[in-house]
């Protein structure tokens, strides 16, 4: 396996992991914001 060919795939996988983590954090923040808003309204 040529290291030059392998590097972009590794970088792409790392990007996928970072995007998944970021999406999870954003989802948690949205859920917390909705819960706080619901607590204020109801």
N, C-alpha and C positions, 0 to 999 in steps of 0.2 A: 504494500500500500504506500503510495506516494504521500509524504507529509503535506505537500502543497495542496493536494486534492482533499485531504482530510480536514484541514484547518477551517474552511468556510462552513462545513457541516457542523463542526463543533461550535462555531460562533453562532450559527443559526439555532442550534439546540439551546445554547445559553440565553439567546434572545427570547426563545419560546418560554423558558423558565421564568425569566424576568417579567415578561408580559403576563404570565399566569399569576405571579405573585402580586404584581401591580393591580391586576383586575380583582384579585381577592381583597386587597386592601381597600380599593375604591368601593367594592360591594359592601364591605363591613362599615365603611364610613356612611354610605347611603342608608343602610339599615339603621345605624345608630341615630342618624339625623331624623329619619322617619319616626323612630321610637320616641325621640325627644319631642318632636312636633305633636305626635299623638298624645303624649303625656300632658302637653300644654293645652291642647284643644279639648281633651276629654277628661 
